[in-house]
Amino acid sequence: GLENAGVETDRGYIVVNEFQETNVPNIYSAGDVTGKAQLTPVAIAAGRRLAARLFDGKEGLKLDYTNIPSVVFSHPTVGSVGLTSTQANEEFGEENVRSYRTAFTNMYHALTERKTKTTMKMICTGDN
């Protein structure tokens, strides 16, 4: 197993750096076993970047984990991506952050009698 190879683990997850490298040379890990953003598309993206580095000479290529969308399939469904208002204020300063809210019925002209309401909050930084 991993312990025989000397691969470091933490609470059942394989410890890797930003390039999916373990503490043992030539042993790599990507996906749910690393404990980072346990989503299939994220694992695929990390694996593709690892393969590009190892087999296509794309040195320095790595996955950016900072803006990975998440969703909770509840009623209503909840999704998010990016920074919260608090995080944006801390990182960019409150004077440089604007928040916008809107509510609407998505797919209003869909062939259904059930009209689902959507509420959205967008947090923006910059002058405009």
C-alpha positions as a Markdown table, in Angstrom:
| # | Residue | x | y | z |
|---|---|---|---|---|
| 1 | Gly | 0.0 | 0.0 | 0.0 |
| 2 | Leu | 0.9 | 3.6 | 0.2 |
| 3 | Glu | 2.6 | 3.3 | 3.6 |
| 4 | Asn | 5.0 | 0.7 | 2.1 |
| 5 | Ala | 5.9 | 3.2 | -0.7 |
| 6 | Gly | 6.4 | 6.0 | 1.9 |
| 7 | Val | 3.6 | 8.2 | 0.5 |
| 8 | Glu | 2.4 | 10.7 | 3.0 |
| 9 | Thr | -1.3 | 10.7 | 3.9 |
| 10 | Asp | -3.4 | 13.0 | 6.1 |
| 11 | Arg | -6.7 | 11.8 | 7.5 |
| 12 | Gly | -7.0 | 9.3 | 4.7 |
| 13 | Tyr | -6.1 | 11.6 | 1.9 |
| 14 | Ile | -2.9 | 11.5 | -0.2 |
| 15 | Val | -0.9 | 14.7 | 0.4 |
| 16 | Val | 0.1 | 16.4 | -2.8 |
| 17 | Asn | 1.6 | 19.8 | -3.8 |
| 18 | Glu | 0.0 | 22.1 | -6.4 |
| 19 | Phe | 1.4 | 19.9 | -9.2 |
| 20 | Gln | -0.2 | 16.6 | -7.9 |
| 21 | Glu | 3.2 | 15.4 | -6.7 |
| 22 | Thr | 3.4 | 13.3 | -3.6 |
| 23 | Asn | 6.4 | 13.4 | -1.2 |
| 24 | Val | 7.8 | 10.4 | -3.2 |
| 25 | Pro | 9.4 | 11.1 | -6.5 |
| 26 | Asn | 7.5 | 9.8 | -9.6 |
| 27 | Ile | 4.3 | 9.1 | -7.6 |
| 28 | Tyr | 1.4 | 11.4 | -8.4 |
| 29 | Ser | -2.2 | 11.7 | -7.2 |
| 30 | Ala | -5.2 | 13.6 | -8.5 |
| 31 | Gly | -8.9 | 13.5 | -7.8 |
| 32 | Asp | -11.0 | 12.7 | -4.7 |
| 33 | Val | -8.1 | 10.8 | -3.0 |
| 34 | Thr | -6.3 | 14.2 | -2.5 |
| 35 | Gly | -9.3 | 15.7 | -0.6 |
| 36 | Lys | -9.4 | 18.8 | -2.8 |
| 37 | Ala | -12.7 | 19.9 | -4.4 |
| 38 | Gln | -14.1 | 16.4 | -4.7 |
| 39 | Leu | -15.9 | 16.9 | -8.1 |
| 40 | Thr | -15.4 | 14.7 | -11.2 |
| 41 | Pro | -14.7 | 17.7 | -13.6 |
| 42 | Val | -12.1 | 18.9 | -11.2 |
| 43 | Ala | -10.4 | 15.5 | -11.1 |
| 44 | Ile | -10.5 | 15.3 | -14.9 |
| 45 | Ala | -9.0 | 18.8 | -15.2 |
| 46 | Ala | -6.2 | 18.1 | -12.7 |
| 47 | Gly | -5.4 | 14.7 | -14.4 |
| 48 | Arg | -5.2 | 16.4 | -17.8 |
| 49 | Arg | -2.8 | 19.0 | -16.5 |
| 50 | Leu | -0.7 | 16.3 | -14.9 |
| 51 | Ala | -0.6 | 14.3 | -18.2 |
| 52 | Ala | 0.3 | 17.4 | -20.2 |
| 53 | Arg | 3.2 | 18.1 | -17.8 |
| 54 | Leu | 4.5 | 14.5 | -17.8 |
| 55 | Phe | 4.0 | 13.6 | -21.4 |
| 56 | Asp | 3.7 | 16.8 | -23.4 |
| 57 | Gly | 6.4 | 19.0 | -21.9 |
| 58 | Lys | 4.0 | 21.6 | -20.5 |
| 59 | Glu | 6.1 | 22.6 | -17.5 |
| 60 | Gly | 4.4 | 24.6 | -14.8 |
| 61 | Leu | 0.9 | 23.7 | -15.9 |
| 62 | Lys | -1.4 | 23.2 | -12.9 |
| 63 | Leu | -5.0 | 23.5 | -11.9 |
| 64 | Asp | -6.2 | 26.7 | -10.3 |
| 65 | Tyr | -8.6 | 25.7 | -7.5 |
| 66 | Thr | -9.7 | 29.2 | -6.6 |
| 67 | Asn | -12.9 | 29.5 | -8.7 |
| 68 | Ile | -14.5 | 26.1 | -8.8 |
| 69 | Pro | -18.3 | 26.3 | -8.8 |
| 70 | Ser | -20.2 | 24.3 | -6.3 |
| 71 | Val | -23.9 | 23.3 | -6.1 |
| 72 | Val | -26.3 | 21.8 | -3.6 |
| 73 | Phe | -29.1 | 19.9 | -5.3 |
| 74 | Ser | -31.7 | 20.9 | -2.8 |
| 75 | His | -35.0 | 22.7 | -3.2 |
| 76 | Pro | -34.3 | 25.4 | -4.0 |
| 77 | Thr | -31.0 | 24.5 | -5.7 |
| 78 | Val | -28.1 | 26.6 | -4.4 |
| 79 | Gly | -24.9 | 27.3 | -6.4 |
| 80 | Ser | -21.8 | 29.5 | -5.9 |
| 81 | Val | -18.5 | 30.4 | -7.5 |
| 82 | Gly | -15.8 | 32.9 | -6.6 |
| 83 | Leu | -15.4 | 35.0 | -3.5 |
| 84 | Thr | -18.1 | 35.8 | -0.9 |
| 85 | Ser | -18.8 | 39.5 | -0.2 |
| 86 | Thr | -16.6 | 39.3 | 3.0 |
| 87 | Gln | -13.7 | 37.6 | 1.2 |
| 88 | Ala | -13.9 | 40.2 | -1.7 |
| 89 | Asn | -13.9 | 43.1 | 0.8 |
| 90 | Glu | -10.9 | 41.7 | 2.6 |
| 91 | Glu | -8.9 | 41.0 | -0.5 |
| 92 | Phe | -9.8 | 44.1 | -2.6 |
| 93 | Gly | -11.0 | 46.7 | 0.0 |
| 94 | Glu | -14.7 | 47.5 | 0.6 |
| 95 | Glu | -14.4 | 50.6 | -1.6 |
| 96 | Asn | -13.4 | 48.5 | -4.6 |
| 97 | Val | -16.2 | 45.9 | -4.3 |
| 98 | Arg | -19.8 | 46.2 | -5.7 |
| 99 | Ser | -22.6 | 43.8 | -5.2 |
| 100 | Tyr | -25.6 | 43.4 | -7.5 |
| 101 | Arg | -28.7 | 41.4 | -6.8 |
| 102 | Thr | -31.5 | 40.3 | -9.1 |
| 103 | Ala | -34.5 | 38.0 | -9.1 |
| 104 | Phe | -36.2 | 36.5 | -12.2 |
| 105 | Thr | -38.0 | 33.5 | -13.5 |
| 106 | Asn | -35.5 | 31.4 | -15.5 |
| 107 | Met | -36.7 | 29.5 | -18.6 |
| 108 | Tyr | -39.9 | 31.6 | -18.5 |
| 109 | His | -41.1 | 30.4 | -21.9 |
| 110 | Ala | -40.4 | 26.7 | -21.2 |
| 111 | Leu | -43.3 | 24.3 | -21.8 |
| 112 | Thr | -44.2 | 23.9 | -18.2 |
| 113 | Glu | -46.7 | 25.4 | -15.8 |
| 114 | Arg | -44.1 | 25.5 | -13.0 |
| 115 | Lys | -42.2 | 28.7 | -13.1 |
| 116 | Thr | -39.0 | 28.5 | -11.1 |
| 117 | Lys | -37.7 | 31.7 | -9.4 |
| 118 | Thr | -34.0 | 32.5 | -9.5 |
| 119 | Thr | -32.2 | 34.9 | -7.2 |
| 120 | Met | -28.7 | 35.9 | -8.1 |
| 121 | Lys | -26.0 | 38.0 | -6.4 |
| 122 | Met | -22.9 | 39.0 | -8.3 |
| 123 | Ile | -19.9 | 40.5 | -6.6 |
| 124 | Cys | -17.6 | 42.6 | -8.8 |
| 125 | Thr | -14.3 | 44.4 | -8.2 |
| 126 | Gly | -12.8 | 47.3 | -10.1 |
| 127 | Asp | -13.7 | 50.8 | -11.1 |
| 128 | Asn | -16.9 | 49.9 | -13.1 |
